Amino acid sequence: MPVSSSIHSPSDPADRGHLLTEQANPRSAQLDQLSAIELVDLFNQEDQRTLEAIAGAREALAAAIDAVTMALAQGGRLFYIGAGTSGRLGVLDAAECPPTFCTPLELVQGIIAGGAGALVKSSEGLEDVAADGAAAIANRDIQPQDVVVGITAGGTTPYVRGAIAAARQRGATTVFIACVPADQVPIEADIDIRLLVGPELLAGSTRLKAGTVTKMALNILSTGAMVRLGKVYGNRMVDVAVTNTKLRDRALRILCDLTDLDRAAAADLLDRSHQQVKLALMMHLGRLDAAAATKRLAQHGGHLRRSLEAGQ
């Protein structure tokens, strides 16, 4: 598992112009003179760099998936922590896990400098205190079995760096995500993910490419871990929470697609499984009643495919 170099103090605020995320992009020197279609084309061209950045970080991302999978399987939790756009992206990814994978609210949590109010109102000044990041770790009672992912486009955010240092002191696994090279802003973390998309079209506006590539990375990290934990069968979200009309329709389509049932029979099966798609599939494909299907899934860590193969 890659480990970054020893701790260095982040760059002085007055000297952050050298950071990759703060530099001016020569391809957008005439940005204010472009037509609407030229703007769209230029953004499209620059956004291709996000794919290259993900490819460049593939090994670190895979290591992070493995670390999170192991932690969650052993009763740990996943925390994202950041400020501004980075913090909002972490909170977003955490918020999307319960409806997508039926995870308990405490399993994946997002922490943003400034709290809930910072989600809708800029509170960037709150990112400058490392002690606040450390306090956030203490307030969540981070344990050695947890994983803490610090997100900061420029890598220098004191709030995030303070959180990572505090998490390491508590023995938690730490992951650092930044869009600057490690030699510009080193940090000590268990897994160091650098998403190098280059300077923004609007200099310093890291809600653009940096924000996009961060969202991509978090999508990969959380979805990858949930796949490895058995919350997916094939490419279907069989742990989807059936909490509204849209999600019930999705659940019924999954059942119809993966079985020989028509919609009415699928609806009956879903009701008999207490709105649990995975249990419904285990019952039907394994030819088991609800109690036996529940027991079989529990014996195999909730993995539907393993449970089905064990009964063959």
N, C-alpha and C positions, 0 to 999 in steps of 0.2 A: 504494500500500500504506500503510495507516494507521500512523503512528508516534506513540507517546505523547509527552507533554511531557518536559521535562528531568528528570534524576534529582533526587529529593528523598530525604532520609532517611526511612525508615518511621517511623510513629508510635512514640513512646516506649511501652514495654510498660505503663507505669502509666496511659497515656492512650488505650488501645485501645477503651474503652467507646463511643467515638463511631462506630466502624466499623459499617457496616450489618450485618455478620455477627455482631456482638456485642450488638446491641440486643435488647430484649425485644419479643416479638410481642404486640400487644394482643389478637389473636384467640385467644390461648391463655392468657390471664390466669388462667383457672380450670382449667388442664390437669389438675391433680391431683384434680379433682372429677368428671371425665367418666367415663361408662360406657365399656365396651369398644367398643360400636358407635359411640358419639359420638367416641371417639378415632380409629377407622377413618375415619369421615366427615370429621373435621377434617384428618387427614393427607391424605386424598384431595383435599380442596379446596385445601390449600396446595400440593400437588404439581403442580397445574395451572400454577402459576407457573414451573415449570421449562420448560414449553413456550414460555411467553411470553419467558423469558430467552433461549432458543435463537433464537427469531425475532428478538429484538432484537440478537443478535450475528451474524446471518447473513452480513453482508458480511465481517466479520473472520474468521469460520470459513472462508468461501470463499477468502479470501486465504491462509489457513494451508494449506488443501488444495493450492492452486496452488504454494505455496512448498515444501511437502514433496514433492509430485510432481516438481517440477523438480530438487530436491536428490537424491532417490533415483534418478532417471533418469540423473543425472550421476555416480553412484557415491558419493553422500553417505549419511549415516546419520541416523536420527531418534532423539533422546534425550528421554525424559520425566524430569523431576527434581522431587522434592517430599519432604515430610516427613509423617508420620502418615497420615491417610486419603488426602490428596492424593498422597503418594508411592505408597501401595498401589494406588491406581487407575491410576497411570501404569505401574507394574510389571505389573498385570493386563492392561492393553491391549497392552503389548509382548509379554507371554507368549502372548497369543491370536493374534498375527499368524502365527507359523510354521505351526500346524496349519490355520489358515483360508486362508492365502494362499501357503503353502509358501515363506515367506521364510527366508533364513539367519538364524541366531540373532543375529548382530551387526547386522543391518539396522535393527531397531527395538529399543531398549534402555530399560529402566526403571532409574532410580537413585533410591534412597530413603535418607534420612538414617538412619544406623545399620546399613545393609546388610540382608542377608537376615533377620537376627534380628528386625528391626523390622516384618517382615511379619506376625508372629504375636504379638509382644509390644510393648506401647506403649513407645516410646523418644522421646517428644515433646521431651525436654530437649535432644536432639541437633540440633534445628532452629535453635538460637539462635546458631550460629557461622557467620558468612558465609564465613570462610576455609575451612571444611570443604566448603562448596558449590563454592568456587573450586577446591579440591584435587580434588574429584570430576571436574570438567571436565578438569583437567590429567591425571588418571589415565586418562581415556578417550581422551586425545590428540585432543580435538575439533579439527576442521579447518574451513577456510572453507566447504567444500561440505556441511557438516553442518547440521542444524536442531536446536536445543535448545528444548524446551517446558518452561517453568517453571510449576508448578502450586501455587497457594497460595490457599485460600479467602479469607482475610482480607487477602492481599496483602503482609503485613509480614514473612513468614518470612525471617529473615536467610540461612539456608542456600540458599534458592531465589534470593534477590536476589543473593547472592554468586556463585552459579552463572551467572546471566544476565549479570552484569557481566563475568565471566571469559570467557564464551562470546563476548560482543561484542568483547572485546579480541583474541580469536583469529580474528575475522572471520566467525564462524558466524552464520547467520540465527537470530534469537531470537523466540520466541513466549511471551507471558505470559498466563496464565489465572487470573483472580481473580473473586470474587463481591462485590466492592466497587466503587463508582464510581471512575474514574480521578482525580477531583479529591480523593478521600479519600486514596488511596495511589497517587501517580504513579510511573511507572517508565519508563526508556528501553529500549524493545524495538522490534523491527521490526514486530511485529504484536501488538496489545494487545486481548485478548478479555475482555470483562467480562460475566459471567453473573449478572444482578441478580435474584436470587430473593427478596430481602428477608430480614428476621429469621427465625430458625428458631423452630419451635413450642417447642422446648426451647432456651432462650436460649443462644447460643454453640456449640451442638452441630452443627458444620458437616459431620458425617457424614450429616446428614439431607438437606434440599433442596440444599445446596451440593454434597454428595457425589453426589447423584443427577444434578444438572445437569452436573457435571464428567464423570461417566461418559458421559452423552449426548453431550457435546461431543467427548470422545475417540473414541467410536464413530464419529461423523461424520467426524472428522479422518482417522483411520487407514483407515477403509473407503473414504472418498472418494478418498484418495490411491491406494489399491490399485486402485480402479475405474479411475481415470485412467491407471494404469500398465499396464492391460490384463490384470489378474488376475481379471477377471470377464467373463463372456459373457452378455448379457441380464442376468438377475439371479441367475446361477448361479456358484458359487465354483469355477471350472474349474481353479484352481491348488491345490485342496484336497490336503493331504498324506494319502495313503492309508496310514495307520499302524495301524489296528485294524479290527475287524469292522464297527463302526458307520460308519466313514468309507469303507470299501470299499462298503458298502451304499449310502451316499450317492452315491459315485462312479458306481456302476452305475445308480442311478436317474437321475442327470444324463444319462448316456449314452443311456439308454432314452428319456428325455423329449425329448432334442434330436436324436435320430436315429430311424430306422425299425427299429432293432434290438430283438430280444427279449433277455431277461436273459442267456441262455446266450451269445448272440453278443456282447453287450456285455462279458461277462466275458472272452471270448477276446480282444476288441479291447483291453481294459484290460491284459491280460497282455502282449500284443504291443507295447504302448506303454510297458512297464516301469512300470505303475501311474501313468501321467501322464494325467490326464483331458484336459487341453488338447491334448496331442499326439495322444491317441486321437481326439478330435473333428477335429483337423486332418487326420489320416489318412483318416478315414471321409468327412467332408464334402468334403475337397479331393481325394479319390481318389488319395492319395499313399502311398508306403511310408514307413516310420519315418524313414529318412535324409532323404528329400526333404521330409517334413513338418517335421522338425526344422530344416532349412535355411530353409524358407519362414518359419517363426515367427521365427527369428533375424534374418532380413532385415527384419522388421517389428516389432522390439523386443518380441516376445512377445505382441503383440496378435492374438488369434485372429480377430476380425472384420476387421481390416485385412488379415490374411494371406489370409483367404478371399476378400475382395473383390478383392485383387490377382490372384488366379488366375482370376477370372471373365472 
